[in-house]
Amino acid sequence: MNGLIYRIELDFDAPDPRQAFDCYSDEDGRAYLEGEVYGWIVERVWIKAGQLETECVDSCWGYYGEAGREYAIECAREAIRYHGRVAA
């Protein structure tokens, strides 16, 4: 690797249930309304002049339900492996 640290941030905040959508399955709709919507960010982290600096290098949202949560984690891990190879 290149001496930089990569960090995964998972977002488990509930979406605003007032936002309407009609292109998802009933299960996705239930997950959405119950706040089971997940996403992730991969950030490159380094210190410059004594300050912590970050840069978003990849992200994705829109994973629904428990299976979506597990898949989001899997995708985030793959993204961090990819960005680790690219930056090296």
N, CA, C and O atoms as a GROMACS GRO file, in nm:
protein
  352
    1MET      N    1   0.084  -0.118   0.000
    1MET     CA    2   0.000   0.000   0.000
    1MET      C    3   0.088   0.124   0.000
    1MET      O    4   0.211   0.112  -0.003
    2ASN      N    5   0.028   0.239   0.003
    2ASN     CA    6   0.100   0.363  -0.012
    2ASN      C    7   0.120   0.439   0.119
    2ASN      O    8   0.156   0.556   0.115
    3GLY      N    9   0.098   0.377   0.233
    3GLY     CA   10   0.114   0.443   0.361
    3GLY      C   11  -0.008   0.522   0.402
    3GLY      O   12  -0.010   0.578   0.512
    4LEU      N   13  -0.110   0.528   0.319
    4LEU     CA   14  -0.233   0.597   0.356
    4LEU      C   15  -0.328   0.499   0.422
    4LEU      O   16  -0.318   0.378   0.401
    5ILE      N   17  -0.416   0.550   0.501
    5ILE     CA   18  -0.516   0.468   0.571
    5ILE      C   19  -0.649   0.487   0.500
    5ILE      O   20  -0.686   0.599   0.464
    6TYR      N   21  -0.720   0.378   0.480
    6TYR     CA   22  -0.853   0.385   0.423
    6TYR      C   23  -0.953   0.349   0.532
    6TYR      O   24  -0.928   0.261   0.614
    7ARG      N   25  -1.065   0.418   0.531
    7ARG     CA   26  -1.165   0.399   0.634
    7ARG      C   27  -1.300   0.375   0.567
    7ARG      O   28  -1.334   0.439   0.468
    8ILE      N   29  -1.375   0.282   0.622
    8ILE     CA   30  -1.512   0.257   0.576
    8ILE      C   31  -1.606   0.318   0.679
    8ILE      O   32  -1.592   0.294   0.799
    9GLU      N   33  -1.700   0.396   0.632
    9GLU     CA   34  -1.804   0.451   0.719
    9GLU      C   35  -1.937   0.397   0.670
    9GLU      O   36  -1.978   0.424   0.557
   10LEU      N   37  -2.004   0.322   0.754
   10LEU     CA   38  -2.135   0.269   0.718
   10LEU      C   39  -2.242   0.365   0.769
   10LEU      O   40  -2.232   0.414   0.881
   11ASP      N   41  -2.341   0.390   0.689
   11ASP     CA   42  -2.449   0.483   0.723
   11ASP      C   43  -2.575   0.402   0.751
   11ASP      O   44  -2.633   0.342   0.661
   12PHE      N   45  -2.616   0.402   0.876
   12PHE     CA   46  -2.735   0.329   0.915
   12PHE      C   47  -2.847   0.423   0.960
   12PHE      O   48  -2.935   0.382   1.037
   13ASP      N   49  -2.844   0.547   0.914
   13ASP     CA   50  -2.948   0.642   0.951
   13ASP      C   51  -3.077   0.611   0.876
   13ASP      O   52  -3.075   0.571   0.760
   14ALA      N   53  -3.186   0.629   0.945
   14ALA     CA   54  -3.317   0.604   0.884
   14ALA      C   55  -3.349   0.715   0.783
   14ALA      O   56  -3.324   0.832   0.811
   15PRO      N   57  -3.403   0.680   0.668
   15PRO     CA   58  -3.442   0.781   0.570
   15PRO      C   59  -3.570   0.852   0.613
   15PRO      O   60  -3.638   0.808   0.706
   16ASP      N   61  -3.603   0.957   0.547
   16ASP     CA   62  -3.726   1.030   0.572
   16ASP      C   63  -3.843   0.951   0.512
   16ASP      O   64  -3.851   0.937   0.390
   17PRO      N   65  -3.933   0.897   0.596
   17PRO     CA   66  -4.042   0.813   0.542
   17PRO      C   67  -4.143   0.890   0.459
   17PRO      O   68  -4.227   0.828   0.394
   18ARG      N   69  -4.137   1.022   0.459
   18ARG     CA   70  -4.230   1.100   0.377
   18ARG      C   71  -4.192   1.099   0.230
   18ARG      O   72  -4.272   1.134   0.144
   19GLN      N   73  -4.069   1.059   0.201
   19GLN     CA   74  -4.027   1.052   0.061
   19GLN      C   75  -4.094   0.930  -0.003
   19GLN      O   76  -4.079   0.818   0.044
   20ALA      N   77  -4.165   0.954  -0.108
   20ALA     CA   78  -4.240   0.845  -0.175
   20ALA      C   79  -4.156   0.779  -0.284
   20ALA      O   80  -4.072   0.843  -0.348
   21PHE      N   81  -4.178   0.653  -0.302
   21PHE     CA   82  -4.117   0.580  -0.412
   21PHE      C   83  -4.208   0.464  -0.447
   21PHE      O   84  -4.281   0.414  -0.362
   22ASP      N   85  -4.203   0.420  -0.572
   22ASP     CA   86  -4.292   0.313  -0.614
   22ASP      C   87  -4.223   0.210  -0.702
   22ASP      O   88  -4.291   0.130  -0.768
   23CYS      N   89  -4.090   0.209  -0.706
   23CYS     CA   90  -4.021   0.117  -0.796
   23CYS      C   91  -3.950   0.004  -0.720
   23CYS      O   92  -3.864  -0.063  -0.778
   24TYR      N   93  -3.983  -0.017  -0.595
   24TYR     CA   94  -3.918  -0.120  -0.515
   24TYR      C   95  -4.019  -0.227  -0.475
   24TYR      O   96  -4.140  -0.206  -0.485
   25SER      N   97  -3.968  -0.341  -0.429
   25SER     CA   98  -4.055  -0.450  -0.386
   25SER      C   99  -4.124  -0.414  -0.254
   25SER      O  100  -4.086  -0.317  -0.187
   26ASP      N  101  -4.224  -0.493  -0.217
   26ASP     CA  102  -4.292  -0.473  -0.089
   26ASP      C  103  -4.193  -0.485   0.027
   26ASP      O  104  -4.200  -0.410   0.124
   27GLU      N  105  -4.101  -0.580   0.016
   27GLU     CA  106  -4.000  -0.599   0.121
   27GLU      C  107  -3.910  -0.476   0.131
   27GLU      O  108  -3.877  -0.432   0.241
   28ASP      N  109  -3.869  -0.421   0.017
   28ASP     CA  110  -3.788  -0.300   0.017
   28ASP      C  111  -3.866  -0.184   0.078
   28ASP      O  112  -3.812  -0.104   0.155
   29GLY      N  113  -3.993  -0.174   0.044
   29GLY     CA  114  -4.078  -0.069   0.100
   29GLY      C  115  -4.090  -0.079   0.250
   29GLY      O  116  -4.082   0.022   0.320
   30ARG      N  117  -4.108  -0.201   0.301
   30ARG     CA  118  -4.113  -0.221   0.446
   30ARG      C  119  -3.982  -0.181   0.510
   30ARG      O  120  -3.980  -0.110   0.610
   31ALA      N  121  -3.871  -0.226   0.450
   31ALA     CA  122  -3.738  -0.194   0.504
   31ALA      C  123  -3.718  -0.042   0.503
   31ALA      O  124  -3.666   0.013   0.600
   32TYR      N  125  -3.757   0.023   0.397
   32TYR     CA  126  -3.743   0.168   0.386
   32TYR      C  127  -3.818   0.238   0.498
   32TYR      O  128  -3.763   0.323   0.567
   33LEU      N  129  -3.945   0.202   0.515
   33LEU     CA  130  -4.028   0.268   0.616
   33LEU      C  131  -3.982   0.238   0.758
   33LEU      O  132  -4.008   0.317   0.849
   34GLU      N  133  -3.915   0.126   0.778
   34GLU     CA  134  -3.864   0.091   0.911
   34GLU      C  135  -3.720   0.139   0.932
   34GLU      O  136  -3.659   0.108   1.034
   35GLY      N  137  -3.667   0.213   0.836
   35GLY     CA  138  -3.534   0.270   0.851
   35GLY      C  139  -3.421   0.172   0.826
   35GLY      O  140  -3.308   0.197   0.868
   36GLU      N  141  -3.449   0.062   0.759
   36GLU     CA  142  -3.346  -0.039   0.730
   36GLU      C  143  -3.287  -0.014   0.591
   36GLU      O  144  -3.294  -0.100   0.503
   37VAL      N  145  -3.230   0.103   0.573
   37VAL     CA  146  -3.166   0.141   0.447
   37VAL      C  147  -3.022   0.176   0.480
   37VAL      O  148  -2.996   0.253   0.573
   38TYR      N  149  -2.929   0.120   0.405
   38TYR     CA  150  -2.787   0.131   0.441
   38TYR      C  151  -2.704   0.183   0.325
   38TYR      O  152  -2.744   0.174   0.208
   39GLY      N  153  -2.590   0.238   0.359
   39GLY     CA  154  -2.495   0.285   0.261
   39GLY      C  155  -2.357   0.288   0.322
   39GLY      O  156  -2.340   0.265   0.442
   40TRP      N  157  -2.258   0.316   0.239
   40TRP     CA  158  -2.121   0.319   0.289
   40TRP      C  159  -2.039   0.423   0.214
   40TRP      O  160  -2.072   0.463   0.102
   41ILE      N  161  -1.929   0.465   0.279
   41ILE     CA  162  -1.832   0.558   0.222
   41ILE      C  163  -1.694   0.500   0.247
   41ILE      O  164  -1.667   0.452   0.357
   42VAL      N  165  -1.608   0.502   0.148
   42VAL     CA  166  -1.467   0.470   0.166
   42VAL      C  167  -1.391   0.601   0.155
   42VAL      O  168  -1.400   0.670   0.054
   43GLU      N  169  -1.317   0.635   0.260
   43GLU     CA  170  -1.240   0.759   0.261
   43GLU      C  171  -1.091   0.730   0.270
   43GLU      O  172  -1.049   0.637   0.339
   44ARG      N  173  -1.014   0.808   0.200
   44ARG     CA  174  -0.869   0.806   0.215
   44ARG      C  175  -0.838   0.906   0.327
   44ARG      O  176  -0.889   1.018   0.326
   45VAL      N  177  -0.756   0.864   0.423
   45VAL     CA  178  -0.727   0.945   0.541
   45VAL      C  179  -0.577   0.964   0.552
   45VAL      O  180  -0.501   0.868   0.540
   46TRP      N  181  -0.533   1.088   0.576
   46TRP     CA  182  -0.391   1.116   0.597
   46TRP      C  183  -0.378   1.240   0.684
   46TRP      O  184  -0.475   1.312   0.708
   47ILE      N  185  -0.256   1.265   0.731
   47ILE     CA  186  -0.229   1.384   0.812
   47ILE      C  187  -0.141   1.478   0.730
   47ILE      O  188  -0.039   1.438   0.674
   48LYS      N  189  -0.184   1.603   0.723
   48LYS     CA  190  -0.112   1.706   0.650
   48LYS      C  191  -0.099   1.828   0.740
   48LYS      O  192  -0.199   1.883   0.786
   49ALA      N  193   0.022   1.869   0.766
   49ALA     CA  194   0.049   1.985   0.852
   49ALA      C  195  -0.021   1.970   0.988
   49ALA      O  196  -0.077   2.066   1.041
   50GLY      N  197  -0.018   1.848   1.041
   50GLY     CA  198  -0.077   1.823   1.173
   50GLY      C  199  -0.228   1.812   1.175
   50GLY      O  200  -0.287   1.793   1.281
   51GLN      N  201  -0.292   1.822   1.059
   51GLN     CA  202  -0.438   1.813   1.051
   51GLN      C  203  -0.479   1.684   0.981
   51GLN      O  204  -0.415   1.642   0.884
   52LEU      N  205  -0.584   1.622   1.030
   52LEU     CA  206  -0.639   1.503   0.966
   52LEU      C  207  -0.713   1.545   0.840
   52LEU      O  208  -0.803   1.629   0.845
   53GLU      N  209  -0.676   1.487   0.728
   53GLU     CA  210  -0.739   1.516   0.600
   53GLU      C  211  -0.810   1.390   0.552
   53GLU      O  212  -0.763   1.278   0.574
   54THR      N  213  -0.924   1.406   0.487
   54THR     CA  214  -0.996   1.292   0.431
   54THR      C  215  -1.043   1.327   0.290
   54THR      O  216  -1.064   1.443   0.255
   55GLU      N  217  -1.059   1.224   0.211
   55GLU     CA  218  -1.111   1.238   0.076
   55GLU      C  219  -1.199   1.117   0.047
   55GLU      O  220  -1.155   1.003   0.061
   56CYS      N  221  -1.323   1.142   0.007
   56CYS     CA  222  -1.412   1.033  -0.031
   56CYS      C  223  -1.364   0.978  -0.164
   56CYS      O  224  -1.353   1.051  -0.262
   57VAL      N  225  -1.336   0.847  -0.168
   57VAL     CA  226  -1.292   0.784  -0.292
   57VAL      C  227  -1.397   0.691  -0.352
   57VAL      O  228  -1.386   0.650  -0.467
   58ASP      N  229  -1.499   0.656  -0.273
   58ASP     CA  230  -1.605   0.569  -0.323
   58ASP      C  231  -1.720   0.572  -0.223
   58ASP      O  232  -1.699   0.593  -0.104
   59SER      N  233  -1.841   0.550  -0.271
   59SER     CA  234  -1.956   0.541  -0.182
   59SER      C  235  -2.074   0.481  -0.256
   59SER      O  236  -2.078   0.480  -0.379
   60CYS      N  237  -2.169   0.430  -0.181
   60CYS     CA  238  -2.291   0.376  -0.240
   60CYS      C  239  -2.399   0.367  -0.132
   60CYS      O  240  -2.371   0.330  -0.018
   61TRP      N  241  -2.523   0.401  -0.168
   61TRP     CA  242  -2.638   0.389  -0.080
   61TRP      C  243  -2.749   0.313  -0.152
   61TRP      O  244  -2.743   0.291  -0.273
   62GLY      N  245  -2.848   0.274  -0.076
   62GLY     CA  246  -2.964   0.209  -0.135
   62GLY      C  247  -2.971   0.060  -0.111
   62GLY      O  248  -3.032  -0.013  -0.190
   63TYR      N  249  -2.909   0.012  -0.004
   63TYR     CA  250  -2.918  -0.129   0.034
   63TYR      C  251  -3.031  -0.142   0.136
   63TYR      O  252  -3.033  -0.072   0.237
   64TYR      N  253  -3.126  -0.232   0.110
   64TYR     CA  254  -3.246  -0.243   0.191
   64TYR      C  255  -3.250  -0.372   0.271
   64TYR      O  256  -3.210  -0.478   0.221
   65GLY      N  257  -3.298  -0.364   0.394
   65GLY     CA  258  -3.319  -0.481   0.479
   65GLY      C  259  -3.190  -0.541   0.531
   65GLY      O  260  -3.080  -0.494   0.502
   66GLU      N  261  -3.206  -0.648   0.609
   66GLU     CA  262  -3.090  -0.714   0.670
   66GLU      C  263  -2.996  -0.772   0.565
   66GLU      O  264  -2.874  -0.763   0.578
   67ALA      N  265  -3.053  -0.832   0.460
   67ALA     CA  266  -2.968  -0.885   0.353
   67ALA      C  267  -2.893  -0.771   0.285
   67ALA      O  268  -2.777  -0.787   0.248
   68GLY      N  269  -2.958  -0.657   0.267
   68GLY     CA  270  -2.893  -0.541   0.209
   68GLY      C  271  -2.781  -0.489   0.296
   68GLY      O  272  -2.677  -0.446   0.246
   69ARG      N  273  -2.802  -0.493   0.428
   69ARG     CA  274  -2.697  -0.448   0.521
   69ARG      C  275  -2.573  -0.535   0.507
   69ARG      O  276  -2.461  -0.485   0.499
   70GLU      N  277  -2.593  -0.666   0.503
   70GLU     CA  278  -2.479  -0.758   0.488
   70GLU      C  279  -2.410  -0.736   0.353
   70GLU      O  280  -2.287  -0.740   0.344
   71TYR      N  281  -2.489  -0.714   0.249
   71TYR     CA  282  -2.431  -0.692   0.116
   71TYR      C  283  -2.357  -0.559   0.111
   71TYR      O  284  -2.253  -0.549   0.046
   72ALA      N  285  -2.409  -0.457   0.179
   72ALA     CA  286  -2.341  -0.327   0.186
   72ALA      C  287  -2.204  -0.342   0.248
   72ALA      O  288  -2.106  -0.283   0.200
   73ILE      N  289  -2.195  -0.419   0.356
   73ILE     CA  290  -2.067  -0.442   0.422
   73ILE      C  291  -1.971  -0.515   0.329
   73ILE      O  292  -1.854  -0.479   0.319
   74GLU      N  293  -2.022  -0.616   0.260
   74GLU     CA  294  -1.940  -0.692   0.165
   74GLU      C  295  -1.888  -0.601   0.053
   74GLU      O  296  -1.770  -0.607   0.017
   75CYS      N  297  -1.975  -0.516  -0.002
   75CYS     CA  298  -1.936  -0.426  -0.110
   75CYS      C  299  -1.835  -0.322  -0.060
   75CYS      O  300  -1.741  -0.288  -0.132
   76ALA      N  301  -1.855  -0.271   0.060
   76ALA     CA  302  -1.761  -0.174   0.116
   76ALA      C  303  -1.623  -0.235   0.134
   76ALA      O  304  -1.522  -0.172   0.105
   77ARG      N  305  -1.619  -0.358   0.182
   77ARG     CA  306  -1.490  -0.426   0.199
   77ARG      C  307  -1.422  -0.447   0.064
   77ARG      O  308  -1.300  -0.430   0.053
   78GLU      N  309  -1.498  -0.484  -0.037
   78GLU     CA  310  -1.440  -0.502  -0.170
   78GLU      C  311  -1.389  -0.368  -0.224
   78GLU      O  312  -1.283  -0.363  -0.285
   79ALA      N  313  -1.463  -0.262  -0.201
   79ALA     CA  314  -1.420  -0.129  -0.247
   79ALA      C  315  -1.289  -0.088  -0.180
   79ALA      O  316  -1.202  -0.032  -0.245
   80ILE      N  317  -1.276  -0.115  -0.053
   80ILE     CA  318  -1.153  -0.076   0.017
   80ILE      C  319  -1.035  -0.161  -0.031
   80ILE      O  320  -0.923  -0.111  -0.040
   81ARG      N  321  -1.059  -0.289  -0.063
   81ARG     CA  322  -0.952  -0.371  -0.122
   81ARG      C  323  -0.911  -0.315  -0.258
   81ARG      O  324  -0.793  -0.306  -0.290
   82TYR      N  325  -1.011  -0.278  -0.337
   82TYR     CA  326  -0.982  -0.222  -0.470
   82TYR      C  327  -0.903  -0.092  -0.459
   82TYR      O  328  -0.800  -0.077  -0.525
   83HIS      N  329  -0.948   0.000  -0.376
   83HIS     CA  330  -0.880   0.128  -0.365
   83HIS      C  331  -0.742   0.114  -0.302
   83HIS      O  332  -0.653   0.194  -0.331
   84GLY      N  333  -0.724   0.016  -0.218
   84GLY     CA  334  -0.591  -0.012  -0.163
   84GLY      C  335  -0.495  -0.056  -0.271
   84GLY      O  336  -0.377  -0.018  -0.270
   85ARG      N  337  -0.544  -0.136  -0.366
   85ARG     CA  338  -0.459  -0.182  -0.478
   85ARG      C  339  -0.430  -0.068  -0.575
   85ARG      O  340  -0.318  -0.053  -0.622
   86VAL      N  341  -0.532   0.012  -0.605
   86VAL     CA  342  -0.518   0.120  -0.702
   86VAL      C  343  -0.418   0.224  -0.650
   86VAL      O  344  -0.338   0.276  -0.727
   87ALA      N  345  -0.424   0.255  -0.521
   87ALA     CA  346  -0.339   0.360  -0.465
   87ALA      C  347  -0.196   0.315  -0.441
   87ALA      O  348  -0.106   0.398  -0.425
   88ALA      N  349  -0.174   0.184  -0.438
   88ALA     CA  350  -0.040   0.134  -0.405
   88ALA      C  351   0.061   0.163  -0.515
   88ALA      O  352   0.178   0.127  -0.502
   0.00000   0.00000   0.00000
